[in-house]
Amino acid sequence: MPIRKVAILGSTGSIGVNTLDVIRLHPERFKVVALTAGKQIDRLAEQCTEFQPVIAVVADMDGASRLSQILKERNIATQVLQGPAALVAAVMQSDCDTVMAAIVGAAGLVPTLAAAKAGKRVLLANKEALVMSGDLFMQAMQSAGGELLPIDSEHNAIFQCLPPRSSEASQDVFGVEELWLTASGGPFRNTPLSDLSSVTPEQACAHPNWVMGRKISVDSATMMNKGLELIEAFWLFGLPLEKMRVLIHPQSVVHSMVRYRDGSVIAQMGQPDMRTPIAYGLAWPERIQAGVESLDLTQLAALSFSEPDLKRFPCLALASAAAREGGTAPAILNAANEIAVAAFLDAGLPYLRIPEVVEQTLNQMQSVRASSLELILEVDAQARQVAGNTVRKFTH
């Protein structure tokens, strides 16, 4: 069995760390050839020491010089690069055949698209590649003949519940009626609406079921993440938006479901542990040990499902509207949300202002056809500026 050569974009984040956990269990199957990180130099240095990749990438010159020094002292021959262009180099110059795309935010878009164009197996944990440039990304995957495996637990679950390779044909052939994306509802599922105005970043980041980064945790609290997942599912699975539903499922045991024409509903279940979808993507079509405890159904008191309340989760409604509008609307939505969430975490923007910043940015910018990567990045930059101006109005 040939060893898969893996590049991990975002190796110090939660998905990256979990990917290395799975790889550690299977040294005979996987070799790490590239690791990239933003600011967590010490953690990246430990990863480079253990896995000795060909290339390591950091955000800036200071980080690069610090990492180079540490690796030199440890006699590790990894080449250290820095800056956004180096992320593409990690994909193109490391001789990888598999890319874990796990950089949060728009920063992950360009290297992920490069992996698609190069015909790699892309394990997609970065939402922005499909949210911002779904059409371009899917065209690149198709024309280069790579393999796309979704790593988000919900999309991975749907992928597992669909017939094999069914994304290459119309879902109608297989009798697929609806995709049901489950959502935990986050930490404020039952919080009185009147209390949401005083929510702190610490409360928003305290997810009841999953251990995630701060930005993704806030997106889970606002349910913007589920809105972004609807947009992703549209591109991944080829069904119209009206055939997708979001269901609140607090236990996070059923990761998503597919309803078929004959009345069947097929669900994928498991522990809320990202190592399961990561292992599935790394070894597909085989299944390998992921280091995850098996699910004991006798220990589950109940599984419950309900419709999301859009008054509580206005971000979900905004994302659905942007998805229906299409073009650059999802890129505008995503950029505005990134700015709003960062301002909530670091600059004192009140929690309830997050959807307001997003809505005002969408209202101020016109959606156009997302015809090129350059245009999408230009719209992204413009949306960030508009959102930043709106944030300043709310924080001064």
Buried (B, 14 or more C-beta within 10 A) or exposed (E): EEEBBBBBBBBBBBBBBBBBBBBEBBEEBBBBBBBBBBEBBEBBBBBBBEBBBBBBBBBEEEBBEBBBEBBEEEEBEBBBBBEEEBBBBBBBBBEBBBBBBBBBBBBBBBBBBBBBBBBBBBBBBBBBBBBBBBBBBBEBBEEBEBBBBBBBBBBBBBBBBBBEEBBEEEBEEEEBBBBBBBBBBBBBBEBEEEEBEEBEBEBBBEBBBBEBBBBBBBBBBBBBBBBBBBBBBBBBBBBEEEBBBBBBBBBBBBBBBBBBEEEEEBBBBBBBBBBBBBBBBBBBEEEBEBBBEEEEEEEEEEBEEEEBBEEBBBBBBBBBBBBBBBBBBBBBBBBBBBBBBBBBBEEEBBBBBBBBBBBBBBEBBEBEEBEEBEBBBEBBEBBBEBBBBBBEEBEE
